[in-house]
Amino acid sequence: MATPALTSRVLNSSLAQRIMSADEAAALIGSGTRIGMSGFTGSGYPKAVPLALARRISDANLRGHKFQVSIYTGASTGPELDGALAMAGGIHLRLPYQSDPETRKRINAGEMDYMDIHLSHVAQYVEYGFLGKMDWALVEVAAVLDDGRLVPSSSIGNNKTWVEQAEKIIIEVNQWQPAALEGMHDIYYGLEPPPNRKPIPLVHPGQRIGSPYLHVPLDKVVGVVLTDSPDRNSPFKPPDEASRRIAGHILEFLGWEAQKGRIPSNLLPLQSGVGNIANAVLCGLEEAPFENLTSYTEVIQDGMIRLLRTGKLVSASATAFSLSPEMLAEVNAEMSSFRERIVLRPQEISNHPEIIRRLGVIAMNGMIEADIYGNVNSTHVMGSRIQNGIGGSGDFARNGYLSIFMAPSTAQGGCISTLVPMVSHVDHTEHDVDVIVSEQGLADLRGLSPRQRAKLIIDRCAHPDYRPALRDYLARADRLAFGRHTPHLLTESLGWHSQYLRSGRMRSGGDN
Ligand code: COA
């Protein structure tokens, strides 16, 4: 039986009649269905029905009945969703981004299909019908108003699309989410499909152009489940020496760009990717001499909250919170103080190429590896094993004013050089990459030919242990390649990777 405190979050009497348990809701979902779920970087994902569905799937499997569903989300979620459903063997197809270890294991074992899609593309791919009919929307919200509009929770992701496109809807109302989230969201309802699409009227990161509420066709809602469960994001590691040095190089570079008048003194709107290096850059900004910063990005991280508190950051636009557990507790307690300065939008708007290009976003994203010509691999270890996914990095890198990729110069205790002759998988081509940074230094590739880029990347970014081998490769390729525009020795260019797979250590000089 729901407590009065919980039911006070469901003010619409018709939807209140549809309150049911998570097990009852999960029992409505059939095998073979496609479900659009809320959730973006461990925030705002449904927490009770996926667990109940995973139990149901495990029971079916024990009885010898194959039961699988396809799961579409905003991006990564939490253990109660990806972890539980993957563990039960319940996911047939997953998209568009995920970072759960069990799901990663199963995708790389070939037991689960995964489609890695630009985050800005997902909503329109579904609306255009490229990804099949949506059977279910399963969406967490903070509250239901008396007229049936929904107050979104700590992420928006693709929720607008899921509730519009799905045949049936299940809503999880999570009392753990602060009521003060009401008013923080901005859901744009003006995107028509081509050829009727109009310009999106957003010209400043903090601008609001839509509604704070999700509008949902009430007749499609078949169940409302009450929960009281926390979001679960991973804690950030304190920035290590390499991350601090990478951050230092980027901030020095941005300072020079401002001095040269190529960007304003308060910079341009910042996009900061996932992970510890991105957070180190934000920490570095606390000490840097920039004021009145803005951010147009995907996720609000710990560093952004600190910048908002000191007033260095004046407004932040994203689609989700991605906070450490400690910061999350603090922010939830003071949510109303951020309501004017944080805007959460659907990811098709937070990552929209038109807006990223118009605002002139400075995009900073992590990478697995880059090659000497500036092609970047963000997703695949040794060319075949997916780590997470491209996420929004392509949306921002392709369309930003400045596209920066960053990584330590080595991985796995120095056995791997992250600067290689040729990347083993390409997510961002040389045409979309302006700057590469490692703890060794920064290579500004703008205006350089491929051979000039190669020299600079090796000199500035490669680890000294790998520099001679990279120089040797470039010199021999320059003599012996089929063409000298982008010189490569095709029998050697991926030899560093195959050497690592054979011996556990990358070496120069090819396969033999
Ligand atoms: N070769 C092999 N393994 C590598 C590697 C390389 N070149 N570079 C990193 N790795 C390994 C690390 O050793 C680590 O392995 P471990 O888990 O066994 O320790 C793992 O990959 C993760 O590396 P780490 O340095 O901890 O990653 P990170 O947290 O800084 O994230 C990315 C780096 C690239 C994985 C991450 O930024 C990402 O997923 N990017 C794509 C999506 C994106 O950019 N989203 C933002 C858009 S808003």
Boltz pocket constraint, residues with backbone or C-beta under 6 A from the ligand:
constraints:
  - pocket:
      binder: B
      contacts: [[A, 272], [A, 273], [A, 274], [A, 275], [A, 276], [A, 277], [A, 298], [A, 365], [A, 366], [A, 367], [A, 368], [A, 369], [A, 377], [A, 378], [A, 379], [A, 381], [A, 382], [A, 387], [A, 388], [A, 389], [A, 390], [A, 391], [A, 392], [A, 393], [A, 411], [A, 412], [A, 416], [A, 417], [A, 418]]
      max_distance: 6.0
